[in-house]
Amino acid sequence: MAEWANWSGNVCAHPVRVEAPATEAEVCELVARATADGLAVRPAGSRHSFTPLCATDGVAVDMHALTGIESIDRDARTATILGGTLISAIGDELRAEGLSLHNQGDVDVQTVTGAIGTGTHGTGPSLRNLSAVVVALRIVGADGKVVRADASVRPGLFQAGRLSLGAFGIVTAVTFQCVPAYNL
């Protein structure tokens, strides 16, 4: 049996296995396999949670291999980023396209999905948290299938999924509304 702990060590678990998918298809496969085995699945992000949300005796999913910027649309000012991408890995590539995240935050070792799932990285009245600038999500549900959600397609899942703490499935990709590149 594997061991999992958050960064501070105050939340620990002993999952049956820890998996690190590198593709969305691998996420689908591991979720379907775990469901067939009757095991709970919990995405682990960067292990920043202070509550036992990630703790499981089933399957812990380490998202750090599912990384990268999938696409950038300069005209629409959007970027689709894979769920395990660290916030610190986004800025340079967006800047090369003349874009920035609305608010990158200072705890940039979190994954994209960890940051939106917990509603972190908001600063003051004008720099909203990253969850507020999500325009679309791809989520692998308990059936192992990918669904897309945005304001017009599955709007309820979209609203819940962008601050869901992983309750509605594993978010594999996030499309953010970006802003023109800027310096602080």
Secondary structure, DSSP 8 states (H G I E B T S, - for coil): ---EE-TTSSSEE--SEEE--SSHHHHHHHHHHHHHTT--EEE-TTS--SSTTS--SSEEE-GGGS-SEEEEETTTTEEEEETT-BGGGTHHHHHHTTEE-S---S-TTSBHHHHHHTT---BTTTB--GGGGEEEEEEE-TTS-EEEEESSSSHHHHHHHTT-TTTT-EEEEEEEE-EE----
